[in-house]
Amino acid sequence: MAQLYYKYGTMNSGKSIEILKVAHNYEEQNKPVVIMTSALDTRDGFGLVSSRIGMKRKAVPISDDMDIFAYIANLDTKPYCVLIDECQFLSKANVYDLARVVDELHVPVMAFGLKNDFQNQLFEGSKYLLLLADKIDEIKTICQYCSKKAIMQLRMKDGKPIYEGEQIQIGGNESYIPVCRKHYFHPPLDQN
């Protein structure tokens, strides 16, 4: 039975590498998949799922106004699974399309992304995935400063934490670090 999976984790928890691993496992069995990602994430190029360990795959970019249901429904070959990276950037309509892919086309969808932003607010995509997903799993990693589980992203600029600004600022290790709650509110200043 097809289901909508939401797998979330902080920065550096291995979400993108998990997508690439799942795709590889399906394709090893000659089962085609569709890999998609938010059109907003252009860190390594447009329409790419890219892991920090260097693996990359082309992906279908998703814009806010894309009809994902129609895209999947009109493919020549029905996929065995749809894999979504950076799902936090999806719109409400995108997430509802993913639910329709599961319910009407009977294709499992696995969406991977952040749950909360650097201000500890839910992203739109995350909010609706939390509401609609059949299964929700956390991909865990540890705090940059201690051995506790990281549950938040700390936005950094010039070595200092930033708690205000636009919700979406595309960046990687240079801009965000995974932290526990304690170190979100009280990060060690000057680690040199």
Disulfide bonds with the S-S distance in Angstrom:
none
